[in-house]
Amino acid sequence: MEVSTASRIPLEQTGTTQHYRYDTRTTPPDVFEDLSATEWNRLTWSDLGRPYLVDNYSSEREKWENRHGEDMPVEVQWEHFNRRFHSLFMEDPDEATVRARQDLMEHLKEADLHGAVEVVRDLMQTKIWNYVHRVQDAVWDPRGKRALFEGLDVEKPNILFLGAADGYEAMQLLAMYPGGHAVLVDYDEFCKTDRFGNFPEAYPFLGHNPATGSHTVYHREDFDIDFVVSDIRDLDYGKEFDIVISVGLIEHFPDEYKPLVFDFHRRFLKPGGYAIMTTPRRQLRSKLFYVAMGNLMNYGYRELMDARQLGLYAYENGFDIKRAGYIKAHNGLVTQKR
Ligand SMILES: C[S@@+](CC[C@H](N)C(=O)[O-])C[C@H]1O[C@@H](n2cnc3c(N)ncnc32)[C@H](O)[C@@H]1O
């Protein structure tokens, strides 16, 4: 459906809707702390230490495992994650607060303390999500992502997004480098139907207008995107992509699988193509976020690392690092195959 004129956000605006913040401001400050000058060949793991492991898992996982009498398979962990994460994006925080107050009163009237505690926990999670996503814009972080993605030597790029979920970053890339095409890959069908399928049509992506050489705003409907429901390990593309990107994928692979996950970023790249990777930052704020939200979102193996650790993994696995640094909640790397 075409985005109506009334719901089109012009340039130079920021504000909130019920579900997200929009930000079409074209001027700095963009939140990118640049560590590109790091001498990667001098870094060692004994200097950096290893990533921090987030190990407070959702009680849903334990319930599932008790019911099924087996460990929750990784693919099922992602099915749970995607549904819970999507429900946060879809929740109206004002409505949720009113509902929670009513529920709390009901539980207190019936002296149901356990129920009341659960309502308070849910409300706290709603408030944290609202602050992180809608106030701070730290999940989609368009300003940080634009700053990380700028200056790539590509025209009408062919983009492969590994573990694409809602596909946000491919859309941001297509806005900055228009006329390209993206393949989003995720093995959870729900990402195709709901996370990407129901991505807000009116969300404005600030990008480049090749006709005028200046900024313009794009929407989901403007992009040429295919969604492929597949395990990334089953892909059989040739070396046909200008950009291969993942966002929040590498930290889910323990060290023995790191060479494999980096190889997926290299395998389908054209000569001179870019592999872009981001992972959540190892910082107090992120640790607290996962303490508060782990029950909702943490179903499997998850590391928090810093940009140097991510860079050293990439360097050791055969990538030259063109850009490295911090955006709001993630580390970001732009690399090329060495
Ligand atoms: C943490 S999410 C990425 C973060 C994302 N930006 C978001 O908004 O959720 C990782 C995604 O990768 C997908 N994924 C993980 N392993 C995969 C695999 N082997 N093949 C395909 N998709 C995979 C999951 O289903 C999930 O949607």
PDBQT file of the ligand as one rigid body, heavy atoms in Angstrom, charges set to zero:
ROOT
HETATM    1  C1  LIG A 401      19.285 -11.470  17.030  1.00  0.00    +0.000 C 
HETATM    2  S1  LIG A 401      18.416 -11.610  15.534  1.00  0.00    +0.000 S 
HETATM    3  C2  LIG A 401      19.116 -10.286  14.710  1.00  0.00    +0.000 C 
HETATM    4  C3  LIG A 401      18.778  -9.012  15.356  1.00  0.00    +0.000 C 
HETATM    5  C4  LIG A 401      17.794  -8.301  14.525  1.00  0.00    +0.000 C 
HETATM    6  N1  LIG A 401      18.350  -7.047  14.109  1.00  0.00    +0.000 N 
HETATM    7  C5  LIG A 401      16.481  -8.154  15.224  1.00  0.00    +0.000 C 
HETATM    8  O1  LIG A 401      15.882  -7.106  15.115  1.00  0.00    +0.000 OA
HETATM    9  O2  LIG A 401      16.036  -9.107  15.855  1.00  0.00    +0.000 OA
HETATM   10  C6  LIG A 401      19.134 -12.918  14.652  1.00  0.00    +0.000 C 
HETATM   11  C7  LIG A 401      18.242 -13.470  13.528  1.00  0.00    +0.000 C 
HETATM   12  O3  LIG A 401      19.019 -14.454  12.845  1.00  0.00    +0.000 OA
HETATM   13  C8  LIG A 401      18.205 -15.560  12.548  1.00  0.00    +0.000 C 
HETATM   14  N2  LIG A 401      19.129 -16.721  12.438  1.00  0.00    +0.000 N 
HETATM   15  C9  LIG A 401      19.952 -17.205  13.408  1.00  0.00    +0.000 A 
HETATM   16  N3  LIG A 401      20.655 -18.256  12.939  1.00  0.00    +0.000 NA
HETATM   17  C10 LIG A 401      20.273 -18.439  11.641  1.00  0.00    +0.000 A 
HETATM   18  C11 LIG A 401      20.627 -19.376  10.627  1.00  0.00    +0.000 A 
HETATM   19  N4  LIG A 401      21.528 -20.344  10.859  1.00  0.00    +0.000 N 
HETATM   20  N5  LIG A 401      20.042 -19.256   9.417  1.00  0.00    +0.000 NA
HETATM   21  C12 LIG A 401      19.103 -18.294   9.184  1.00  0.00    +0.000 A 
HETATM   22  N6  LIG A 401      18.732 -17.381  10.105  1.00  0.00    +0.000 NA
HETATM   23  C13 LIG A 401      19.292 -17.448  11.326  1.00  0.00    +0.000 A 
HETATM   24  C14 LIG A 401      17.210 -15.637  13.684  1.00  0.00    +0.000 C 
HETATM   25  O4  LIG A 401      16.019 -16.309  13.301  1.00  0.00    +0.000 OA
HETATM   26  C15 LIG A 401      16.986 -14.166  14.011  1.00  0.00    +0.000 C 
HETATM   27  O5  LIG A 401      15.866 -13.649  13.334  1.00  0.00    +0.000 OA
ENDROOT
TORSDOF 0
